[in-house]
């Protein structure tokens, strides 16, 4: 490939092929590390507390653009220097760069859960396998694990973005290998095609996305579509799938073809660093503004409300444009933005460790908080970030760098050799850091002490009860499109449900892990139980809307939610407004000791009959307190005696005799986590 292929290249007559090949080297670009730092800090702030930077998740899109640019640039440089691309060498470099830290994370998380959260171990299995094989994004889409769900213990949820990138790393060299062979002198046109591909993805994403609130029952079915024979959430597919997120990678690749540093340095544009600084600064300000103002998209994803349509209708493309503006500036040899602003030591230090920081921070945050969406206070954030930085630095120095440089065995041997004073000092520092990391499980125990870790017996009881539940949204009905997906809660083992009957459901019971424990007992009396671990009130809103839209909603509904977090009064009002024409709705209060939200939720529940005359409250909290033998040591989940008492209390509220039905058909109505 000659430099004539680039709009900024000099005339081929001026440079020999040997000179062109010699120049095709991608030197270290500190400004790119600075941009990585901005992206990872934005993501971390968003994960810590959504209110701090509501659009911080857009940092992931910035990572995609950087990857598209840098990987394409490296492949072009290799092709120019050597006349070919070595797939083996490329994939080996990527493996040495990515696998050590990932495997460390997966082993660490699995070990931690096995020791301290055994009740979650079975549910972690699929996440670990998906993480090892880089298919986490498709696994989450396939199982209905909403990225926007704030509930459930999900220490590996963030691996979806790494899966997108690794799939890109697997396929992109093959495309570039073909491209450099058949279109060596038409690369600018190839770059234009990549840009068109990015635009096409943005258009397709906009077509896929559906706006509209789920509290309008006509909208709920529109939030799903059939993909490979399964019903999947449109918003989850748009956010998680490799297909819809390739736009940033494509636009970065287009820039790499048009903007190669070894060509830019010798072209007319080489003296226009000031102009590039202005363009890059505008792009950087644009990124900051979008991260600051995309504040409604999380609520939109969680509740299915209108949210920010712009995100899925060109928003990601705008982030890509802003990112390439910054990249063009920071890779220019004379631009100040790359050398001084984003190339400062602090940002470069963070950027060089951004991969490990991204990997470890989420899992460490999750060790400290019970659910995915729990917001950290500033003191908690500072403490957890200190741990994250120590773990990241240890991983970077002791695992990632030695493996990446191919001298891991040499490094091990050096520690067995003669002890110099410097080596002793280095070892002392490493031991001190290791002690800090070893202390982390103790820190986790202290933070989790108020959470009262689930006993293995609880987990087993929930697994045993699962086949007595029903997943409504996943089932075909006589009035809706076939639904073949089986949305997965963050912890439940999904049984194979039956088809939702065309007849109306006599008693629909919607609950979380507390009701799940009693599902088998309830099924004896004809309940259709849809209970999932870690479910929230927000998920119930979609369930009741969907069942009502199919005409299957009967005269009796039972709801028991609120174990995992607090909820807002308007969310409850939305649910019970939908159920206002149901003859009888039974709602249970919560027994969740040492939870800040217990009393707040129960106060809202006890006030429901004042606004909704068809609501009857079973004060489960008052029933459980004098009967501790009904629940396990966590004070919440039901022992066998509690399962019976729980069912009897609900039957009494429904004014029904305790007479088991002769035959029972239970179906799964499709739970969202």
Secondary structure, DSSP 8 states (H G I E B T S, - for coil): --GGGSTT---GGGS-HHHHHHH------HHHHHHHHHHHHHHHHHHH-TTT-TTGGGHHHHHHHHHHHHHHHHHHHHHHHHSS--HHHHHHHHHHHHHHHHHHHHHHHHHHHHHH-GGGHHHHHHHHHHHHTT-HHHHHHHHT--TT---S--TTTTHHHHHHHHHHHHHHHHHHHHHHHH-GGGHHHHHHHHHHHHHHHHHHHHHH---S-TTSTTTGGGGEEEETTEEEEHHHHHHH-HHHHHHHHHHHHHHHHH--HHHHTTSGGGG-HHHHHHHHHHHHHHHHHHHHH--SHHHHHHH-----HHIIIIIHHHHHHHHHHHHHHHTSTT-HIIIIITTSHHHHHHHHTHHHHHHHHHHHHHHHSSSTT----HHHHHHHHHHHHHHHHHHIIIIIHHHHTT-HHHHHHHHHS---HHHHHHHHHHHHHHHHHHTHHHHHHHHHGGG----HHHHHHHHHHGGG--EETTS--SSS---------SS----------SS--SEEEEE-HHHHHTHHHHHTTT-EEEE-TT--HHHHHHHHHHHHHHT---SEEEEE--SSS---HHHHHHHHHHTTTSSEEEEE----TT-THHHHHHHHHHTHHHH-TTEEEE-HHHHHHT-GGGB-TTSSSB-HHHHHHHHHHHHHHTT--S---SS-----E----
